[in-house]
Amino acid sequence: MEFLELAKSRYSVRSFSERRVEDDKLKIILEAARVAPTACNNQPQRLYVLQSDEAIEKLKQASKFVFGASTVIVFTSVKEEEWKNPFTKDYHTGEIDVSIVCTQAMLQAWELGIGSCWVGYYDPEKVRKALSIPKNEQIVAILPLGYPSEDCKPAAAHYLRKPLEETVKFL
Ligand SMILES: Cc1cc2nc3c(=O)[nH]c(=O)nc-3n(C[C@H](O)[C@H](O)[C@H](O)COP(=O)(O)O)c2cc1C
């Protein structure tokens, strides 16, 4: 697929079929995540891949947005590995870095016919506790993954994008 076609056709999948994500495809998705650019190449990301019923059940106690996915990746950022911008007090790029990592995974998955939905609505402390994520990692995103169910279609919001004139200024 051409990149723009891929980017335009991807939508948030909130209903998954029972077909599991194959190991070789998961490997490709994780590889796309691995090669993402990060500030100073610090690579603060950590990825928790949940595939067992037990792990997914634990996550469900902390986040209602799993959508029946049989694979979920939880993306975190290790605080000590984040690049800190010396010009801006208390600013670090962990969330940015890990968002790029997650985006690459999401787009690679779609290229393989595997849908996902970026989930930001969760109580981080509940997720941390449920999955025993260390205190020095910030939970940045949760990505349920899988093949879209037969009747899955984009939500109305997918078609609502602001026109370029509203978001781009040529100076
Ligand atoms: C940072 C971020 C957080 C999001 N959190 C949620 C969420 O918690 N639950 C959900 O159903 N969708 C969530 N989404 C998906 C957005 O609602 C969706 O991307 C947007 O409405 C555009 O639709 P589309 O992805 O189908 O094009 C999130 C997306 C992003 C980028």
Ligand as a Chemical Component Dictionary entry (heavy atoms), coordinates in Angstrom:
data_LIG
# 
_chem_comp.id                   LIG 
_chem_comp.type                 NON-POLYMER 
_chem_comp.pdbx_formal_charge   0 
_chem_comp.three_letter_code    LIG 
# 
loop_
_chem_comp_atom.comp_id 
_chem_comp_atom.atom_id 
_chem_comp_atom.alt_atom_id 
_chem_comp_atom.type_symbol 
_chem_comp_atom.charge 
_chem_comp_atom.model_Cartn_x 
_chem_comp_atom.model_Cartn_y 
_chem_comp_atom.model_Cartn_z 
_chem_comp_atom.pdbx_ordinal 
LIG C1  C1  C 0 -3.761  9.535 22.280 1  
LIG C2  C2  C 0 -5.029  8.845 21.855 2  
LIG C3  C3  C 0 -5.887  8.339 22.816 3  
LIG C4  C4  C 0 -7.053  7.653 22.442 4  
LIG N1  N1  N 0 -7.832  7.081 23.414 5  
LIG C5  C5  C 0 -8.917  6.363 23.062 6  
LIG C6  C6  C 0 -9.667  5.651 24.045 7  
LIG O1  O1  O 0 -9.349  5.659 25.231 8  
LIG N2  N2  N 0 -10.758 4.938 23.644 9  
LIG C7  C7  C 0 -11.121 4.873 22.319 10 
LIG O2  O2  O 0 -12.112 4.187 22.006 11 
LIG N3  N3  N 0 -10.411 5.513 21.351 12 
LIG C8  C8  C 0 -9.319  6.243 21.685 13 
LIG N4  N4  N 0 -8.550  6.862 20.715 14 
LIG C9  C9  C 0 -8.941  6.771 19.296 15 
LIG C10 C10 C 0 -9.483  8.097 18.771 16 
LIG O3  O3  O 0 -10.761 8.331 19.320 17 
LIG C11 C11 C 0 -9.536  8.045 17.236 18 
LIG O4  O4  O 0 -8.220  7.886 16.742 19 
LIG C12 C12 C 0 -10.145 9.295 16.617 20 
LIG O5  O5  O 0 -11.489 9.427 16.988 21 
LIG C13 C13 C 0 -10.076 9.272 15.078 22 
LIG O6  O6  O 0 -10.699 8.097 14.581 23 
LIG P1  P1  P 0 -9.920  7.016 13.713 24 
LIG O7  O7  O 0 -8.732  6.536 14.507 25 
LIG O8  O8  O 0 -10.928 5.924 13.473 26 
LIG O9  O9  O 0 -9.499  7.676 12.429 27 
LIG C14 C14 C 0 -7.397  7.535 21.069 28 
LIG C15 C15 C 0 -6.521  8.035 20.099 29 
LIG C16 C16 C 0 -5.343  8.666 20.478 30 
LIG C17 C17 C 0 -4.395  9.161 19.408 31 
# 
loop_
_chem_comp_bond.comp_id 
_chem_comp_bond.atom_id_1 
_chem_comp_bond.atom_id_2 
_chem_comp_bond.value_order 
_chem_comp_bond.pdbx_ordinal 
LIG C1  C2  SING 1  
LIG C2  C3  SING 2  
LIG C2  C16 DOUB 3  
LIG C3  C4  DOUB 4  
LIG C4  N1  SING 5  
LIG C4  C14 SING 6  
LIG N1  C5  DOUB 7  
LIG C5  C6  SING 8  
LIG C5  C8  SING 9  
LIG C6  O1  DOUB 10 
LIG C6  N2  SING 11 
LIG N2  C7  SING 12 
LIG C7  O2  DOUB 13 
LIG C7  N3  SING 14 
LIG N3  C8  DOUB 15 
LIG C8  N4  SING 16 
LIG N4  C9  SING 17 
LIG N4  C14 SING 18 
LIG C9  C10 SING 19 
LIG C10 O3  SING 20 
LIG C10 C11 SING 21 
LIG C11 O4  SING 22 
LIG C11 C12 SING 23 
LIG C12 O5  SING 24 
LIG C12 C13 SING 25 
LIG C13 O6  SING 26 
LIG O6  P1  SING 27 
LIG P1  O7  DOUB 28 
LIG P1  O8  SING 29 
LIG P1  O9  SING 30 
LIG C14 C15 DOUB 31 
LIG C15 C16 SING 32 
LIG C16 C17 SING 33 
# 
